[in-house]
Amino acid sequence: MNTSEPLNPANLSEEINELKRILDELKLNTNDNNDAFFSCAMALIIFLMQCGFAFLEAGAVRSKNCTNILIKNVLDSLLGILGYWAIGWALAYGPNSNNFLDHFFGFSQFFVIGLQNYAKFFFQFVFAATAATIISGAVAERAEFACFLTYSLLITSFCYPILTHWGWTPNGWMARGFDPSLGLEQHLFENNTLNNNSSETNITTITNTTTTFRTTYVDFAGSGMVHLCGGTISLIAALLIGPRIGRFPEKEARQKNKVKKGKQQRITPLRNVGTEGKLPKIAEIKGHSVPFASLGGFILMFGFLAFNGGSTGEISTKGVGQIVVKVMVNTILCGAFAALSYLFVHFIRKGKWTILLTINACLTGMVSACAGCDKMPVWTSAITGSIAGMAYLAFSELCLIMRIDDPLDAFAVHFGGGLWGLISACLVTEKGLLFSLIDSEKVKFDEALWQLCWQSVCAVAIIVWSALVLTPAFLILKAFGKIRVPREVEIRGLDRFKHGEAAYPLTAYGHGWGDGTEFVITPLQDVGGDAVNVTTMMRLTRERGIQQYPHQQFEHPEHFVHRRQKQTSATP
């Protein structure tokens, strides 16, 4: 540039404007890249939660079923991406040209054709995979492979995507909310679209002549969408598939008293040490590795911080970084209060400091934080977390009372935590009922109450929808005998029979698959009892045992061993 020439103000102004345009474009591109990188980084950490679920479930099952539960967790992610890629994304976030149907589902971008925001697709996929992997813990050690394939594909491709369209898209009926001053017809056919999303405040104020407030669905990170959905399906699956053999011995003994050839044949149960000939109502079936389960729990705790923190979907907007940090702080605090409250109550009741159940309680607290952690004052985490710990205790005990076998307490953790999380988001957030009592001028009580009512309606809708989609599928599988493995397979273990791959040396199993010349059957071992509760041990040759036991499938393993002991002792 020649400095001797006079400056032209017009040219200088054009250059400044062009430079400003370039800087604005560069800033926009940088923000987009930062947001995409943030979403993908959080999604990768959330994806690691699949490893956490795998370790937690593998440690909580017996060694003979370890391979089975691991392959299910591996395939959950692989099936999940196929289902969500082909159908799920389109139903969840694909635009729908019909304004009325757009309240209920999307209908475009199948196989992500025409999609631009791949970061959001990947983030939502890991959420869908998380919802699906919850169920495997509830049906562990007895579910057929076809059962797993069915529910995994249904959840990721249909059940979860429809729910996210209802609550996490601007035109979904749950996100649009409810205005008491409008009639049903006005709600259904209202042309204007409310710009709600999962991170909006729980009361959306609209300024017009007829409306002063409007409710919306409050679920920042999936207390309802992911966990309440997964917990509901876990309960249904556990109910229809039935308990593991030996979980409720007294109930099994009653069911096995049957009439054969016109005579009633009663099977005499094996007596436990310290009992008066009575089978226990509930037999504890312990997992084979506390370290595995604990490692899985720690990985899940780590993943939950990204699960909730990454739900902002961006990081470049001013102030969002502080929201992310606040979300993570609330999440870990809720987990801590839930774990400690449960731990002390459990010690008072049982006199034991339990690690596995404390981890479950911590996860329940983190689940409950998902809904309102972005709008929850930090001190209210103590309320949300402490009640979450008690919710886990209540729902876990309810399963035992109802004789529902849930090896991982998936129902208690995810249903209990998810349901309480949705309710908590209307009580202890900045515009919740609690603050309407503290400051009635800032937060109106009637608005907060309407929000709680709408949130309850949404929770019921999630439960009903999840049940309607999966119950028929489970019933069809049950009708064709594809929901549960045969009795012999369940007793011996799914690893060798279904996969041909043992997680540990076969001689460590003790259920008939040993490579030696003999095998050991320990009473109560196959039904989860401890060796310290056994007074005698029976040894049979491997060939003789394998030949004889399959013909006694109507018997419980305890009863078979007890009968063979008598025969052996009577033989001179």
Secondary structure, DSSP 8 states (H G I E B T S, - for coil): --TTS---HHHHHHHHHHHHHHHHHHHHHHHHHHHHHHHHHHHHHHHTHHHHHHHHHHHHS-GGGHHHHHHHHHHHHHHHHHHIIIIIHHHHHS--S-TTGGGT-----GGGTT---HHHHHHHHHHHHHHHHHHHHHTTTTB-HHHHHHHHHHIIIIIHHHHHHHHHSTTSHHHH---TTS-HHHHHH--S-----TTS-SEE---SSS-S-EE----SS-IIIIIIHHHHHHHHHHHHH---TTSSHHHHHHHT-EEETTEEE-------TTSSS---SS-----S-HHHHHHHHHHHHHHHHHHHHGGG--S-STTHHHHHHHHHHHHHHHHHHHHHHHHHHHHHHHS---SHHHHHHHHHHHHHHTTTTTTS-GGGHHHHHHHHHHHHHHHHHHHHHTT---TT-HIIIIIIHHHHHHHHTTTSSTTSHHHHHH-TTTS-HHHHHHHHHHHHHHHHHHHHHHHHHHHHHHHHHHHTT-SB--HHHHHH-HIIIIIS--SS-GGGT-SS--SSSEEEE-TTGGGT--GGG----EEEEHHHHHHHGGGGTTS-HHHHHHHHHHHHHH--
